Every structure is written in structure tokens, then in C-alpha cells.
Amino acid sequence: MSLPADALAALQAFQAVGSWEQRARLLMQWGERLPALVPEDKIDANLVQGCESLVWLVGRLHEGHWQFAASSDARLIRGLVALLLARVNGLSAHALQAVDLPDWFNQLGLSRQLSPSRSNGLNAVLQRMRDLSHTQN
């Protein structure tokens, strides 16, 4: 399966750095680049259940392809969510179902840094994306 352009850029950036410190810095930078959600989107209905941190997610279907936006109150989670968005934005609902979250973070060299609670939270975000794609498909 071919990757979206943002995902390829993320992969190249993360594979180019060697140490965990460099990866952590890069992760924070990705989080800072995440566009802010408008206040109207930061509502309880858009909160992802199953995350220890607050994560808001909105998705819109545009010509058969999904575009998601998200925000979090936690810097590390914002970075991880930004990388998830890079992987899924622009996908069809069908392609979204096939995204392998552990494989994606493994390719980025970040899987060891995913604690069980962070991993569960990211899975909850991906599941919410899949649920949104089913309801508006």
C-alpha cells in the first residue's frame, strides 16, 4: 500500500535521526505543527473516549477521501496524533480500515516509546476515525 505524502515525509525524517533524544525532539516538532482546532470543535462530542489525555478529533469526507484534524492537551500525544494524521489523511474509508498502527509506529522507530496506555489511546483515536468513516460513508 502506498503512503500519503505526509506519511512518507514523516518516515524519511524519523529514519534519518539516530538517537531517541532526536526522535523525541522531532516528535514534539510534529505536534507543534498540528493546526489548532477551532474552539467550536473542542467539544465533548469530539473527545475521543479511551485516551488518558484529552484528544479531540474531527473528520470530514472530501471527494471520497478523509481529512482529520485533532488536538490534545499533552505535547507528546499531540506529536503521536500528528504522525497518525500524517498516515491516514487523504485515505478512503476502505484504506482507513487497513491501517496497521503498530507497524506504522514501528517504521517510525517509535514503538518502544508507546506505553500500553498511549498505545491504547492511539488505537482509540484510530477506531474513532474508522467509526466516523462508517457513519458518513
C-alpha positions in Angstrom: 0.0 0.0 0.0 1.4 3.4 -0.9 1.7 6.0 1.8 0.3 9.5 1.7 2.9 12.2 1.0 2.9 13.5 4.6 3.5 9.9 5.9 6.4 9.5 3.5 7.9 12.8 4.8 7.5 11.6 8.4 9.1 8.3 7.6 12.1 9.9 6.0 12.5 12.4 8.8 12.3 9.8 11.6 14.5 7.3 9.8 17.2 10.0 9.3 17.7 10.5 13.0 19.5 8.1 15.2 19.0 8.7 18.9 15.9 8.6 20.9 16.5 12.2 22.0 16.5 13.4 18.4 13.3 11.4 17.7 11.7 12.9 20.8 12.5 16.4 19.6 11.2 15.6 16.1 8.0 14.1 17.7 7.4 17.4 19.6 8.0 19.4 16.4 5.4 17.4 14.6 3.0 18.1 17.4 3.7 21.8 17.2 2.9 21.8 13.5 -0.6 20.4 14.2 -3.1 23.1 13.2 -5.1 24.3 16.2 -8.7 23.2 16.3 -11.3 26.0 16.3 -13.0 26.3 19.8 -16.3 25.0 18.3 -14.5 21.7 17.6 -13.2 21.3 21.1 -16.5 20.0 22.4 -17.3 16.9 24.4 -18.9 15.2 21.4 -15.5 15.3 19.7 -13.5 14.0 22.6 -12.0 10.5 22.0 -13.0 8.0 24.7 -10.3 5.7 25.9 -7.5 8.3 26.0 -5.9 9.3 29.3 -5.1 12.7 27.8 -7.7 14.9 26.3 -7.8 14.3 22.5 -10.4 16.0 20.2 -10.9 14.6 16.8 -13.0 15.8 13.8 -13.2 14.3 10.4 -14.6 15.4 7.1 -15.1 13.4 3.9 -13.9 15.3 0.8 -14.4 13.7 -2.6 -14.1 10.2 -1.2 -11.1 10.9 1.0 -11.0 11.6 4.7 -9.3 14.6 6.3 -9.0 14.5 10.0 -8.0 17.2 12.4 -7.1 16.7 16.1 -5.7 18.3 19.1 -4.5 17.2 22.5 -3.7 18.8 25.9 -0.5 16.7 26.1 2.6 17.6 24.0 3.8 14.0 23.4 0.3 12.8 22.5 -0.1 15.8 20.1 3.1 14.6 18.3 1.9 11.0 18.1 -1.5 12.1 16.9 0.1 14.4 14.3 2.0 11.3 13.0 -1.2 9.3 12.9 -2.9 12.1 10.9 0.0 12.1 8.5 -0.6 8.4 8.0 -4.3 8.5 7.5 -5.3 11.9 6.0 -6.4 11.5 2.4 -7.3 7.9 2.7 -10.6 6.4 1.6 -12.8 4.7 4.3 -11.7 1.3 2.9 -8.0 2.2 3.2 -8.5 3.6 6.7 -9.7 0.1 7.8 -6.4 -1.4 6.7 -4.1 1.0 8.6 -1.7 -1.0 10.9 -1.0 1.2 13.8 1.8 -0.8 15.5 3.5 -1.3 12.1 3.4 2.5 11.4 5.0 3.5 14.7 7.5 0.6 14.4 8.5 2.0 10.9 9.0 5.4 12.6 11.2 3.8 15.3 8.7 4.9 18.0 7.1 1.7 19.0 9.2 1.2 22.1 8.1 4.6 23.4 4.5 3.7 23.2 3.4 2.7 26.7 0.4 0.5 26.8 -1.8 3.5 27.8 -0.5 5.6 24.9 -0.9 2.7 22.5 -4.5 2.2 23.7 -5.2 5.9 23.3 -3.9 6.0 19.8 -5.9 2.9 19.0 -8.9 4.6 20.4 -8.2 7.6 18.1 -7.9 5.3 15.0 -11.0 3.5 16.0 -12.9 6.8 16.2 -11.6 7.7 12.7 -12.9 4.3 11.4 -16.3 4.8 13.2 -16.6 8.3 11.7 -15.8 6.9 8.2 -18.6 4.3 8.6 -21.2 6.8 9.7 -20.6 9.2 6.8 -19.7 6.7 4.1 
